[in-house]
Structure formats: C-alpha cells, structure tokens
Amino acid sequence: MEEKQNIRAEESGKNAEVKSTPAPTAKVSEKRPFVLSSSPHFKKPGDVRMIMRIVIAALLPAVGFSVYNFGFHSLITIAVSILAATITEEIVNLARKRKMTITDGSAVLTGLLLAMTLPPSLPLSMVVIGSVFAIFIGKQIFGGLGYNIFNPALIGRAFLQAAFPIPMMTWTIPRTIDAISTATPLGSFKFAKILTPYYDLFMGTVGGCIGETSALAILIGGLFLVLVRIADWRIPLSYLGTVVIFSGILWLINPVSFPDPIFHLFAGGLMLGAFFMATDMVTSPITPKGKWIFGIGAGIILVLIRQFGGLPEGVMYSILIMNSVTPLINRFTRPRYFGEIKQ
C-alpha cells in the first residue's frame, strides 16, 4: 500500500510540474514592414472579376463619347491596346508556368485605361509598345496583380511620353479626320493664355486624349463607382478639393497668370485620374486617413506641375509620385492594436 501511495504521489508531482510549466509563446517581431487592413484578407477570384467588370462598365460612357468626338479610329486604338495588354499578360504567364489570368479582366482594364490617356492620332505601333510596357514593367515584373507598386496604365503612358514626346503631344481636333492641333486647353492657356469655354470643357468638345475630354462622361462613370463602393470617395474628394483650393488661392493672387479652379477641374485628365487612376485598390493607401493624405498630396503636386512646371499637365506624375509613397503612408497611418504602446 505504501509503495502504491508513493507511486501516486510521484505521478501527481510530475503532473503538477507539467501543469505549472508555462506554454511556449510565439515570438512576434516588433517590426511590422507590412500593413494589414481589417479582415477579410482573402477574397474569391470572382470578386476580382466582378470589380474589373464594374470599372470597365463605368468607363463605357467615356468610351462612347470618344468615338463620337474622335471617330472610329479611337475605338481601334482602344481595341489594339486591350489586345496587346492581354496577349502580353498571357505570354508572361506561360513563361512563368502560371495559370491563365485573362478571365479576371485586369489586363483588359489596364489596356483600356492606357488607351484613354493616349492621343487619338497616336500610331498603333506605339500603342502596342505602351501596352506591353504597362503589363510587363508596370505589373508582371513586380509579381502580377496585387503586387505592383505603380498604376500599370500610367507606367505605360509615362514610357510613351518619354520615348515618343512629339506624337504624344499631337492632338486631333474633335470630329475631324486629319485636322491636327498642337495644343489642348491646358496647353493653350499655359503658352498663350487662351481660356477655353467651360461648356466645351464639361461636354468634351475640345482636343485632348481619347478618354479625358468629357468631364460629364467621366463623372457619370466615376460617381457610379463611388455609389457601388468600388472607388473610395475620400481619394477623389480630397484630390479634387485640394486642386480647387490650391488653384483658387493662386487665381485670387494673380488671375491673369493662373486659371480659375473650374478650369482646372474640367480641363485635362484630372477627372479620369481622380476617379479611375488614383482610386486603384492596389496602389493607393488602405487606411481612411491614408486616402486623405494620398488625395491631398496628389492635388498639390498636380497644381505645382500645371502652374510652375514645363508641361501643361501633371495628373500622371502626381498619381505616380503618390503611388511611390503609399507604403510609407500605410505604415504611419495604420490603426494601433488594442493595448499596443506607442514607441
């Protein structure tokens, strides 16, 4: 009996030791190089396809007006850009032995957005080059959809602007075939102080890029994206609001040298950039505060380039510059966890 009691005592002592031993805890690094938003973090592939299709549908009013304004050639440019983008994406997928992604619509959207930022008279060979560059350098070189730092369509346009500056600044007069104008409304004011009527700017009966001329058509699609919550309202509101305030201050200081805020809103690619480029989910901040910072920064950069830079337009550069600081914005605007101590 005594031996059994001793054995039980020893076993109970061992169990007590086991229970008193603290469970190993996972070491959590204090450094957080990546910022996570609230769940869900993973979505079904169908969600991506749905988003892309909604954005493409929202661009249809601007596409339709481009055909009316510049003729059937603008539709050919759009088709060639989309075709080159999708083929490039699938070639890269085959080379990397990845599954086909043509059905998710991301390459189609990239090709469409790039075409919307191009002059109607741009040679089709240059359109193909821009689409290939947008997909390969702007998207696939970073790892594909969701990993790119910059907006791929704007990367393609930036390359074309640097490689072919003269064709990229040659504009077709609306509803003509061969008539060429060398100035957009922004260029006319910057270099000749000629102010285009607001009605023409709003409706789009002016020279410019394929999908940027009609503020009305873009507003229809852009507001639709905001209403269905595909585009976060904070970015376009802060972007456009900053442009209005900053340009308004300059206009009040010197109305002869600086155009008024209404002109800035409707001229150039601001509307297209604010609703369809700056709101890109991959290349814009994930936090509400970060979205405000992104829009304000883009607005300030845009006005500085338009008013004091060598080029009349700066939407592309303002968005790309803010794309580059988006990881930093995410880092400093992330919400703190409960109980986290500020260091």
C-alpha positions in Angstrom: 0.0 0.0 0.0 2.8 2.3 0.9 4.5 1.7 -2.4 1.3 2.5 -4.3 0.8 5.7 -2.4 4.4 6.7 -3.2 3.9 6.0 -6.9 0.7 8.1 -6.9 2.5 10.9 -5.1 5.3 10.8 -7.6 2.9 10.9 -10.5 0.8 13.7 -9.0 4.1 15.6 -8.5 5.0 15.1 -12.2 1.6 16.3 -13.3 1.9 19.4 -11.2 5.2 20.1 -12.7 3.7 19.7 -16.2 0.8 21.9 -15.4 3.0 24.6 -13.9 5.3 24.7 -16.9 4.3 27.8 -19.0 3.2 27.1 -22.5 5.6 28.3 -25.2 4.6 31.5 -26.7 5.2 32.5 -30.3 7.6 35.3 -30.8 6.1 38.3 -32.5 8.5 40.6 -34.2 8.1 44.2 -33.1 8.9 45.3 -36.6 6.0 45.3 -39.0 7.2 46.0 -42.5 3.8 45.2 -44.0 0.5 46.8 -43.0 -2.7 44.7 -42.9 -6.2 46.0 -43.1 -9.2 44.5 -41.3 -10.5 41.2 -42.4 -11.3 39.6 -44.8 -7.8 39.5 -46.3 -8.6 36.9 -48.9 -11.3 37.1 -51.5 -12.7 34.7 -54.1 -11.4 35.0 -57.6 -14.9 36.0 -58.7 -14.6 39.2 -56.6 -11.7 40.4 -58.8 -13.5 39.7 -62.0 -16.6 41.5 -60.7 -14.6 44.6 -59.7 -12.8 44.7 -63.1 -16.1 44.4 -65.0 -17.8 47.1 -63.0 -14.9 49.5 -63.6 -14.9 48.7 -67.3 -18.6 49.3 -67.4 -18.1 52.6 -65.7 -15.7 53.7 -68.5 -18.2 53.0 -71.2 -19.7 56.5 -71.3 -16.3 58.0 -71.8 -15.5 55.4 -74.5 -18.7 56.1 -76.3 -18.1 59.8 -76.3 -14.6 59.3 -77.6 -16.0 57.5 -80.6 -18.4 60.4 -81.2 -15.7 63.0 -80.6 -12.7 61.5 -82.5 -14.3 58.9 -84.8 -13.9 55.2 -85.2 -10.1 55.4 -85.0 -10.3 55.9 -81.3 -12.2 52.6 -80.9 -9.4 50.9 -82.9 -6.8 52.4 -80.6 -8.7 51.1 -77.6 -9.1 47.6 -79.1 -5.4 47.4 -80.1 -4.3 48.5 -76.6 -6.5 45.9 -74.9 -5.4 43.1 -77.2 -1.7 43.9 -76.7 -2.2 44.0 -73.0 -4.0 40.7 -72.7 -1.5 38.9 -75.1 1.5 40.2 -73.1 -0.1 39.0 -69.8 -0.7 35.5 -71.1 2.8 35.3 -72.6 4.3 36.2 -69.2 2.0 33.6 -67.5 3.1 30.9 -69.9 6.8 31.8 -69.4 6.4 31.6 -65.6 4.2 28.5 -65.9 1.3 30.2 -64.1 -2.4 29.7 -64.8 -4.1 32.0 -67.3 -5.5 35.2 -65.8 -7.2 36.6 -68.9 -10.6 36.0 -67.4 -10.0 38.2 -64.4 -10.2 41.3 -66.6 -7.2 43.2 -65.1 -5.2 43.2 -68.3 -8.3 44.4 -70.2 -8.8 47.2 -67.8 -5.1 48.2 -68.0 -5.2 48.3 -71.8 -8.4 50.3 -71.7 -7.2 52.9 -69.2 -3.9 53.3 -71.1 -5.8 53.9 -74.4 -8.0 56.5 -72.6 -4.9 58.5 -71.8 -3.4 58.5 -75.4 -3.8 61.0 -78.2 -6.3 59.8 -80.9 -3.7 60.2 -83.6 -1.0 58.1 -81.9 0.3 55.3 -84.3 -0.9 51.9 -83.4 2.7 50.5 -83.2 3.3 52.9 -80.3 0.0 51.9 -78.7 1.3 48.3 -78.7 4.6 49.3 -77.2 2.8 51.2 -74.4 0.6 48.3 -73.6 3.4 45.8 -73.5 5.4 48.1 -71.2 2.4 48.7 -68.9 1.8 45.0 -68.4 5.4 43.7 -68.3 7.2 46.5 -66.4 4.3 48.1 -64.6 2.6 44.9 -63.4 4.2 41.5 -64.1 7.8 42.4 -63.1 6.5 43.0 -59.6 4.8 39.6 -59.4 1.4 40.3 -61.1 -1.9 41.6 -59.9 -1.9 42.8 -56.3 1.9 43.2 -56.1 2.5 46.2 -58.4 3.6 49.4 -56.7 2.6 51.8 -59.5 -0.6 52.1 -61.6 0.4 50.0 -64.7 -1.5 52.1 -67.2 0.2 55.3 -66.1 3.6 53.5 -66.2 2.9 52.7 -69.9 1.9 56.2 -70.6 4.9 57.6 -68.8 7.2 55.5 -71.0 5.4 56.6 -74.2 5.7 60.2 -73.0 9.5 59.8 -72.6 10.1 57.7 -75.7 7.8 59.5 -78.2 7.2 63.0 -76.9 6.1 64.6 -80.2 3.4 62.0 -81.2 2.3 62.1 -77.5 1.7 65.8 -77.8 0.0 65.9 -81.2 -3.8 66.3 -80.8 -6.7 65.8 -83.2 -9.4 68.4 -83.4 -12.7 66.9 -82.4 -15.0 65.4 -85.1 -12.3 65.6 -87.8 -10.2 63.1 -89.6 -7.0 64.8 -90.5 -7.1 68.2 -88.8 -4.3 68.4 -86.2 -4.0 70.8 -83.3 -0.8 71.2 -81.3 -2.4 72.4 -78.1 -5.0 71.2 -75.6 -7.0 73.6 -73.4 -4.3 73.3 -70.7 -1.6 74.0 -73.3 -3.5 76.9 -74.8 -3.7 78.7 -71.5 -0.2 77.8 -70.4 1.6 79.0 -73.5 -0.9 81.5 -75.0 -3.2 82.5 -72.0 -6.2 81.4 -74.1 -9.1 80.2 -71.8 -11.4 77.5 -73.3 -15.1 78.0 -72.6 -16.3 76.0 -69.6 -19.2 74.4 -71.5 -16.8 72.9 -74.1 -14.6 71.6 -71.3 -17.5 70.0 -69.4 -19.1 68.4 -72.5 -15.8 67.4 -74.1 -15.8 69.2 -77.5 -12.1 70.0 -77.2 -8.9 68.5 -78.2 -7.1 66.0 -75.9 -6.6 62.4 -75.1 -9.2 59.8 -76.1 -11.0 59.4 -72.8 -10.1 62.6 -71.0 -12.0 65.3 -72.8 -15.6 64.9 -71.5 -15.9 65.7 -67.8 -19.5 64.8 -68.0 -19.0 61.3 -69.3 -16.3 60.6 -66.8 -18.4 62.0 -63.9 -21.2 59.6 -64.8 -18.9 56.6 -64.6 -16.9 57.9 -61.6 -19.9 58.7 -59.4 -21.3 55.2 -60.3 -18.0 53.6 -58.9 -18.4 55.7 -55.7 -22.0 54.7 -55.3 -21.3 51.0 -55.6 -18.3 51.4 -53.3 -15.7 50.2 -55.8 -13.9 53.6 -55.6 -13.4 55.1 -52.1 -14.9 58.6 -52.1 -12.1 60.0 -49.9 -9.5 60.0 -52.7 -11.4 61.8 -55.5 -12.9 64.2 -53.0 -9.5 65.1 -51.4 -7.8 65.2 -54.8 -10.3 67.4 -56.5 -10.8 69.5 -53.4 -7.1 70.2 -53.0 -6.9 71.2 -56.6 -9.8 73.6 -56.2 -8.4 75.2 -53.0 -4.8 75.5 -54.1 -5.5 76.7 -57.6 -8.2 79.1 -56.2 -5.6 80.7 -53.9 -3.2 81.2 -56.9 -6.1 82.6 -59.0 -7.0 85.1 -56.4 -3.4 86.2 -56.1 -2.9 86.6 -59.9 -6.0 85.9 -62.1 -4.1 86.8 -65.2 -1.3 84.2 -64.9 -3.3 81.5 -63.2 -6.6 80.0 -64.4 -9.6 79.6 -62.0 -10.4 76.4 -60.2 -13.3 75.5 -62.5 -10.9 75.4 -65.5 -8.6 73.1 -63.6 -11.4 70.7 -62.7 -12.7 70.2 -66.2 -9.5 70.5 -68.3 -7.1 67.7 -68.9 -7.1 64.3 -67.3 -8.0 65.3 -63.7 -11.4 63.8 -63.6 -10.2 60.5 -65.2 -7.3 60.4 -62.9 -9.2 61.2 -59.7 -12.0 58.5 -60.2 -10.3 55.8 -62.2 -6.5 56.0 -61.6 -5.9 57.4 -58.1 -8.5 55.0 -56.6 -6.7 51.9 -57.7 -7.1 49.5 -54.8 -3.6 48.0 -55.2 -1.6 51.3 -55.5 -3.5 53.5 -53.1 -3.4 53.5 -49.3 -5.6 51.1 -47.3 -6.4 53.3 -44.4 -9.0 56.1 -44.4 -6.5 58.7 -43.1 -4.0 57.5 -45.7 -6.5 58.0 -48.5 -7.0 61.6 -47.5 -3.2 62.1 -47.4 -2.9 60.5 -50.8 -5.5 62.7 -52.4 -4.2 65.9 -50.9 -0.6 65.1 -51.9 -1.7 64.4 -55.5 -3.7 67.6 -55.7 -0.8 69.7 -54.5 1.7 68.1 -56.9 -0.8 68.5 -59.8 -1.2 72.2 -59.3 2.5 72.7 -58.9 3.2 71.0 -62.2 0.5 72.7 -64.1 1.3 76.2 -62.9 5.1 76.1 -62.5 6.3 73.1 -64.4 7.4 72.8 -68.0 4.5 70.6 -69.0 0.8 71.8 -69.1 -0.5 68.6 -67.5 0.6 66.7 -64.4 -2.1 64.2 -63.4 0.1 61.2 -64.4 3.1 62.4 -62.4 1.0 63.4 -59.4 -0.5 59.9 -59.1 2.7 58.0 -59.8 4.6 60.1 -57.2 1.9 59.3 -54.6 2.0 55.6 -55.6 5.6 55.6 -54.6 4.9 56.9 -51.1 1.8 54.7 -50.5 3.8 52.1 -48.4 5.1 54.9 -46.2 1.6 56.3 -45.8 0.2 52.9 -44.9 3.0 52.5 -42.3 2.3 55.7 -40.5 -1.5 55.7 -40.7 -2.2 52.1 -39.7 -4.5 51.7 -36.7 -2.9 50.6 -33.5 -3.9 47.3 -31.9 -5.7 47.2 -28.6 -3.1 47.5 -25.9 -0.3 48.5 -28.2 2.1 51.0 -26.7 3.3 53.8 -28.9 7.1 53.8 -29.1 
